[in-house]
Amino acid sequence: MKHTSRNILLTLLLVLSIAVTACGASATPTTAPATEAPVATEAPTEAPVVAPANPNIILATTTSTQDSGLLDVLIPLFEAESGYTVQTVAVGSGEAMKMGEEGNADVLLVHAPASEVAFMEAGNGTDRFLVMHNDFIIVGPATDPAAIEGMTSTKDAFKAIYDAGAQFITRGDDSGTHKKELALWKSAELDPAGQAWYIETGQGMGASMTVASEKAAYILTDRATYLANKDNYQLEILVEGDNSLLNVYHVITVNAEKCPAVNYEGALAFANFMINADTQAFIGEFGVDEFGQPLFYPDADKTDADLGL
C-alpha cells in the first residue's frame, strides 16, 4: 500500500512539473547533471508587419525631393514600418497636383504653396500638412557674365540677367521651381518669354541643371538638388538668402470622396510618417555629414504663417 501511494505521489509530481513548464515557468530538473549546459532560449523577435488590405500607394512628388536623395532613404523606411509599397512618380508640382486631381495619385509631396491652396479649395485634397523647407538659389558659371554674384536682391539679379541677355535655363514644366521662377520674373516686372537667351528644357531639376552647366547659363534651383549633385556641374552659387527664395514643402492626401479609387488609408499613413517626430529628426540631419548643413529643415511643428506664407 505504501508502495502504491509513493508511485501515485511521484506521478503527481511529474504531472505538476510538466504543467508548470508548459505555462512558461523556468524549471531546473533536479536530476540533471551539474555539467549539463543550460538550455538556450531564443531572444524575442518583433512581430512581422502585417500588410494592409490595400498595400499599394502612388506618391506623386517633385524631382527635387527625388534628385536630393531624400526619398531614396525615407521610402524604404516607411515601407518597412508600415507594410505599404510606394510607387514614386517624380514630376513637377503642377503635374503632381494634376495627377491628384485626376485620381492617378494617392498622396502628393509638393512645393507650390499658392497652387496647393487652390488644389485644396477645389476639393481635390483632404489633408495638407507642412513638412519641411529649404531655399532656392541662383547658380551660374564662374565667369558670371551678368555680374550678379553677391547680390542680395533677387529682383536686381533677374534684371541684370535680363539686361545682359545672358543665357538663362527655365524648366518650363509647371513645376514648383518653374512657378517660383515665373513669380520672380513677374515681381521684377520683366517677361523673358520669347527672348533668344531664355531656354526652356521641359525637364526636371537635375536634367535642367545639366543643360545650364553645358551652356554656361544661369538657372534657379533648390539648394538640396544643387548640393547633392554639384560635383556633376560647372555651376556656382551666385545669389542666395533673399526671403523671396524660400522653398516650402507640404504633403497632401488626395480626396477619396471625389476619386473613389484613391487609397486614402495608405495616403494618410504616408502623410503621418512624414510629419512624425522621428522622420522630422531624420530630415533635419539629412545631408549634414556630407555637406555640413541639412538639405531640408523640418517644419511639422510650425504653421504656414510661421514661414511667412
N, C-alpha and C positions, 0 to 999 in steps of 0.2 A: 504493500500500500504506500509505504514511504517512497519506494522507487517510482511508483506511478505518479505521485504528487510532484516529485522532483522533475520528471520528464515534462509534466504539464507546465511547471514553472519555467523551465528552460525554453519551452516552446513559446510561452507568452512573452518572455524577454526578447526572444529572437524576432517575433512579430512586431513588438514595440520598437525595436531598433530599426527594423526596415521601415516602419511607418514614419518615425522621426526623420530618418534620412530622406525619405521621399518628400517631405514637406520643406526640405531645403536646409535643415539644421546641419551643422558640421558635426559629424560623429567620428571619433577615432576608435577603430576596433581595438579592443583590449588584447586581442590575440595576435596583433600584427607584430612582426619582429622589429626590434629597435632600430635596425639598419634600413628598414624599408623607407624609400623616398616618399614624401608626401604627394598626394595626387594633385597634379596641376589643374588649376581652374582657368577657363578662358576669360579674358577681360570682356566686360560687357561691350557690345557694339551698338552703334546708333541705328535706330530703325530706318530702313530704306525709305527714301522719299517716294510717296505714292503719287503716281502720275494723275493729274487732274482728268476729269471726264473729257474735257476738250483741251488737249495739251499744246496745241499749236497756236502761236500768235504771230502776227505780222507787225513789225516795227518799221515805220517809215520815219527816217531821220535825215539829218543833214550830212553832207560829205565831210564837213569839218569835224564832227564827232567821230566819224569813221577814220579820216585821214590822221587824226591826232593819236590814234591807237587806244583811246579810252574804252571804246566799246569792245575791242578785242579782249579786254580783261573783264569788264563788267558783265557782258552777256554770258560767258561760261559760268561765272559765279551765280548769277540769277538762275540759270538753268539747273545747276547742281542743287541749289537750295529749294527750288520750287517744283521741279518736275516738268516745267514748261519747256518747249522747244521754240526758239525765236528765229524767225526768218527776217533778217535785216535787209531793208531796201534803202540804200543811201542815195538820196536825191536832194534837190534844193528844198527849202522850207515851203515854197509855193507849191511845188509838185507833191510834197508830202501831205500838205493840207488838202490838196485836190484828191489824193488817194483816200484820205479820211472821209471827205465829203461824199465820195462815190462808194464808200464801204469796202474799199480794197485794202484797208489797213485797220488794225485794231487799236493801235496806240502810236502817238507821234512824239518825237523829241525834236523840237524846232526852236529857231531863234529869230522870229519876226514878230515882235510883240503886237504891233498895230494890226497886222493881218490875223494874228491869233485871236485878238479880241473880236474882230469881225466874224471869224470862224465860230466862236462860241455864241455870239449873239444871233447867228443864223441857225442855231440849234444843232450844229454838227458835232459838238463835243459835249461830254458830260462833266468831266473833271479837268481842271487845269491847275498844275502845281509848279511853283517856282523851284528850279533845280540848282542852277549854277550860273556863273557869268565869267567871261574873260573880256578881252577888248579887241577891237580892230586896230590894225596898224597899216600905214602906207609904206610899202617896200619898193625898192627900185635898184637900179645899177649903181655901183660905187661912183661912177662918173657924174651922176646926178645932174642931167642936163637942164632941169628946171630950177636947180638950186633951192630945193625945199628942205634939205636936211636941217633938223633942229627947229623947224617952225613949230609953234605951239598952237596954231590955229589951223584946223583942217580946211576951213574956207579959204584961207590965204594960200595953202598948199595946192588946193584944186585950181585956184585962179592962176597960180604960177605955172602949173602944168598946162592949163588951157592956153595961156598967153604964149607959152614957149612952143606949143604944138608938139610937145614931147609924147612919145608913144605911151598909151595907157591901155591896159588889158581889162576888159569887162567880161564877167561871166555871161551876162545876158540870158540867164536861165530862170529868172524869177525866184531865185534862192533868197535866203535871209541876207546873205552878203550882198547880192545884187540889189536887193531892195534898199539896204543901207547905203550903198554907193550912190544910187539914184537920188536918195534923200539928201545926201551930202552935196551933190551937184546942184540940186534944187535950192538948198539953203545958201549956196554960194551964188545963186541967181545965174547959173550957167547951164547950157544944154549942149553936151558934146556929141549928141546923136548926129550921124552923117559926116563927122569930121574924119579925114583920112587917117589921122593918128589914133583914133578911138577904135580899138579892135575887139570884136566880140568873139568869144570862143564857144559859147553854148555848152560848156563843160563844167565839171566840178572844180573845187578849190585847188586840189593838188595838180590836176592837169592844166588848169589855167595859170598856175604859178610857173609850171614848166615852160609854157609859152612865153610868159613875161621874162623869164630868165634867158631864153633863147633869143628874144628880140631886144634885150636890154631895155625893158619897158617898166613903167610903174604899174602897181596893182594894189588894190585894197584887199587885205586878207585878215582872217582871225589869227591871233597870236599863237594859238595852240598848233594849228596846221603848220605855220612857219617854223616854229621851234622844233617840232617833231621831224621836219624834213629839210631844214635849212642847209644841210650838207649837200643836198641834191641841186641846189640853186645858186646862181651868182646874183643874189639879191641881198640888199642891206636894209635894216630898219631905218627909215628916214624921218617919219613923223609918228609920234605916239603921245598918249597922255591926255588928249583933248576929251572932255566929258562927252562930246558927241560920238565918241568911238566906243562907247560901252556896248557890250555884246551879251545879251541875256537869253538863257535857255529855259524853256518850260516843257513839261511832259503833259500830254493831253490824251485822255481816253475818248475814243470815238463813241458817239451816241448810238447805242444798240437799239433804241426805240425807233430811230429813223432808219437804221440799217440793221435789220434783224440778224444778218449773218455774222455780225461783229461778235468777237469773243470778249465780252466786257469783263468777265471774271479774270481772264488772263491779262487783259489790258490794265485793270486796276492793280493786279498783283505786281506787274512790272512798274507801274507808277509809284506804288508804295515802296517797292525796293529802291527806286531811285532817290526817294526822299528820306529813307530811314537813316538812323544815326551812323551805322557802320559804313554804309555806302557813301554818305556825305563826308565822313572822315577820310575814306579812301580817295575820293575826288580831290580833297584838299591837299593830299600828299602826292597825287599822281604827277610825275614829271620833276619833282623836287630833286631826287637823286641825280638825274641826268642833266637837268638844265639849271639847277639852283633856284628854281621857282616853280610853283604849280602851274599847270596848263589851264586849270579852271579853278574857280573859287566857289565853294559850296554855299547855297543860299536858301535851303529849305526852311531855315528858321527866320527868314525875312519876308517882307511883303514887297510887291511891285513898287509901292510908294517909297520904301526904304532905298530902292535903287534909282529913284527919280523917274519911274515910268508913269 
